[in-house]
């Protein structure tokens, strides 16, 4: 098994990462870097702990969120890694999450266009080291990178899928694996129902009309949310009963998962297991 931590390690995170390496010796861990200071800090702690760390250089391919741009600074960073006794240069990491066009052909053209400079660099580096790897993209650009065997894809959302990408990435034919269960708790006035689904239960960083889609309710609109309430305007108010269950698909599954302690696993209409969501903890003790 291998794990690439695609979030540059700083401060005490470096020592906790090294503790993971030491605690799970059969798992191959790797980190990303995009600057000299991070390289030196990682190298120092690796040396102090007598461990070797695989590193990928994070490339800024136009998203301008993390990474180093292709140029002299990148070349110097590569040259600094090569003689290290504790850091092993494994390849390049390229996250191109800025390409989210709903038209696949347009998105594909943007992805491949932006990759040309990266690919030239990658080929030049492989002339020196055949084993170097190229880790590419997330979920939106997965549809492009998967056609190239030499690119290691790193999609995430498709594990559970959500309404947002289902609407935007029509070429990715995944099915919803996670639903939110909510109930009607009040019918305060005609045409309005209130459910127990607020900010604490579903990702709420998007506008009110892009938070949750209900599979067993039609002709409705989510009008507002507070911490523990969701207020919906509905056409079939007379037919709906307090206590009735609604099944919702999150618009954005990632922050939604982070709001819950566990998944209830359903098979053939029955709960058969429960999976703890350990990753939502602010600190996991090793």
N, C-alpha and C positions, 0 to 999 in steps of 0.2 A: 504494500500500500504506500501511497505517496500523498503528501499534503503540501500545497503551495499557499502560503499566507500572502494573499495579494493586497496587503495593506502595510505600507512601510512601517517598520518597527522603530519606535523611539522610546527613550527613557527606560522605565522598568519593564516595558514590554519585551525588551531584548533578553533580559535574564529569565523572564517567564517562558519565552520561546526556547531558550536553551534548556530549561527544566523539562519542557516537553520532549525535546530530543533525547535527553537522558532517561526520562521515564518510560518512553516508548521506543526502545532501540530497534524494533523490527519495522517501524514506520519511517519512511524517508521524508524528512521535512525540508522545505526550502523557503526562502524569503525573497522579497524584491527590494531593490535599492535604486535611487535615482540621483544620488549626490555623494560627494566625497566624505562629508561629515558622517553620514549614515554608514558608509563603508567602513570608516575608521572605528566607529563605535561598535559595530557588529564584529569587526575583526578583533578588537581589543578584548571584548567579553568572550568570544570564542577561544581566544588564546588563553585567557585566565581559567576557562573551564575545560580546556584540553579537548575541544570538540571541533569537528569540521562542519561547515555550513554551506549548503548549496545556495547560490544566489542567481536570480534573474534580474537583468536590468529592465526597469520599467520605462517604456518609451511613451513620450507625449506625442500622440498621433493626431493632434488637432482638437482633443477634447478640453485641454488646458485645465485638467483637474489634478492630475499627478503625472509624474514621469519627466524624463529629460528629452529635450528635442534633439533630433539627429544633427550632428555637427561636431565641432572640435571638442566641446565639453564632454560629449559622449565618448569620443575616441580616447580622451584622457582618462575617463572613468574606467573604461575597459582595460587600458594599460595599467591602471593601478591595481586591478583585481588579479591580473595574470600572475604576478610573482608571489601572491599571498600563499602562506602555508596553511591557513585556516579557512579561507573562503574559496569555493570552487565555482567558477563561472559556468553556469548551465545553459544560458540562453537569454532570449528576449521575451518580455511580457508586454503585450499591446492591447490595451482596452480602448475600443472605439465606440463607446456608448453614445456618442453624439449623433450617430446615424440611425434615425428612427422614422424615416419616411414610410408612410403606409403603402406606397407603391413599391413592390419588391424590386422591379427593374431599376428604378431610380436609386433605391437604397444600395443595391448590389453594385451599381456603377460607382457610387460614392465610396463604398468600402474598398473596392479594388483599386480605385484611383489613389486613395490615401495610402494604400499598402505598398505602392510601387517603390517608394523611397526606402521603406522598411525592408522590403524583399531584396533590394540591391545590397543593403548593409548585411542582411542575413547571409546572403550568398558569399559575400566577401569574407565574413567571419568563418563560414563553414569551410572555406579553402584552408583555413588554419586548424580548425577543429571540427571534424565530421559529426561529432556527437551533440553539437549545440542544438537546442530545441527552440521552437517558436510557439509561444502560448498566445492565442488570439481571441479577442472579442468577449462578448457576453451573449445574452439571449437575442437582442435585435439583429446582430450581425452573424449569429450562428448559421443562418440559412446560406450565407456566402462562404464562410470559412470551412464548412463541413465538406465541400467539394475538393479540398486540397489535403491529401493524405499527410503531408509534412507539417500541417498546422494542427496544433493541439487545441481543441475548442474548449471553452470554459463557460457554457451557459449555466444559468442558475434557476430562473423563474420557471422553466419548463418542467422542473421536478414536480411542482404542484399546479402550475399554470394559474392564470388569473384573467379577469374580464378585460383589463387594460390591454394586454398583449394579444389576447384572443381577437380583440376588435382591430388592432393595428397590424398584427403580423399574420395575415390571413393564410400565408403559405405554410405556416407551422400548425399542423393539424393535431395539436395536443388536446387532451380532455381534462376537465377540471377534476383535480384529485382532493381538493379541500373545499368544504362548504361551512358557512357559519350558520348555526342554529339560533334563531331569535323567536320571541313570542310577542304577540300583541298584549300589552298590559293596560291599555286604556283607549276609549273612544270619546275624547273630551268634547267634541262638537261634530255636527254632521259633516261628513266628507273627510274627516281627519282621524287617523289612528296613531297611537304611540306604541313603539316597540322598545324592548330593552337592549338596544344596540346603539351605543354612543361612542364617543372618542376612545373609550377604554377598550373597545372590542374590535374595531376595524381601522385600518390606516386612514388617517383623515388629513393628509397633507395636500390632497387634491380638492378642487371645487366640489361643492355639495352634490352635484349631479354625477360625480365621478368617484364614488366611494364604494358602493355595493349595488349589485344587481340581483333581484329576487327571482328565483326560478318558478315559483308557484304563486306569483302575483302579477297581474297585468294592469295596464292603465293606471299607473301610480307615479308619483314624484316624491323624492326625499326633500322635504322643505327645510329642515334644520336638524342639527345634532347638538347635544350637550354631552357631558361626561358619560351619562348612563341612559340617555334617552335619544331616540330617533323619531322624528315627527314626519309622517307621510300623508300626502293628500291622495285619496283613492276614489275611484268611480263606484265600486261595489261595496260601499260602506255598510249598507243594510245586511249584506251577506256575511260579512266578517265578524268573528266572535272574539271576545277577550279570551286569551289563553291559546288562541290558534297559533300554530307553528309556521314560520316562514324560513325558507332555505335561501341563503344569500351567497353570491360569489363576490369576493373582494375585487375591487378595481386594481389594487396593488397588494399582492400576497405577502411580499417580504416584510414590511412593517407590521402587517396584520399578525403574522406568525409570532413576531416578537412581543405581542401583547398577551399571549396565552401561555399557560404553564404546560399544557399537554394537548395532544391530539386524541380524540376518541376514534378508534379504528373500526369501521363498519364493513361487514361482509354479509351479503344476502339479507340486508335489512336489519342486522343485529350487531350490537357492539361486541367485538371479540377481543379487543386489546386496547391498551392505552400507551401512547408513546410520550415520554417526557421531552420537553423542549429545553434541553440543557443550555443551548446557545443563547437563550434570552437572559441568562444570569449575567450580572455585571462583572462578576469575577468567579471563575471556576477554579476551585482548589485542586492542585495537582497532587 
